[in-house]
Amino acid sequence: MMRNVYIGLGSNLGDRFRTINSAIADIERELVESRSIKSLTTSNIYETEAWGMDDGTPPFLNCVVCVETDLDLSKLLDVLLKVEIDHGRCRVEGEGYASRTLDCDILLAGDEVVQSERLQVPHPRISSRRFVLQPLCDLDPNLNIPYVDSTVSQLLSNCSAEPKVVQWDHTHT
């Protein structure tokens, strides 16, 4: 069954802009090869100061990709973990907030709710992360999040303004 799956992408190490764009292309390629994609839409890219991390930590670039897919979420997670590894990500157990070349998170998947050791959908901290809500709002401001009685735009208007999220202009690197 095709449904919209929203994937958050973030990077704060290396050529962040190139990494994000390369990851989007790789996700699309993997889903096309498995014949599991109908469409892919990308939000604007935003820059956000590193939150909950040491002073001097490089800022993140973030965006959200909406993929219309019928792929099982566990298999999609496998695709995303492979894309992370292909872009130099080394996961450390219990790493918490850490700098990374690439982070890919399944944020929402239609009305699906998944609570497993490996995956939680909707993402458990989606409503408190401006760097996720802003790009989600670009794609669908009226999107409802399962078990949250608000639209993405309502959550964004109630979300803390810190850390500041600024639309990225790749011409000013």
Secondary structure, DSSP 8 states (H G I E B T S, - for coil): --EEEEEEEEE-SSSHHHHHHHHHHHHHHHHHHTT-EEEEEE---EEE--SSS-TT---EEEEEEEEEE---HHHHHHHHHHHHHHTT----TT--S---S-EEEEEEETT--EE-SS-EES-TTGGG-HHHHHHHHHH-TT-B-TT-SSBHHHHHHHS---S-EEE--TT--
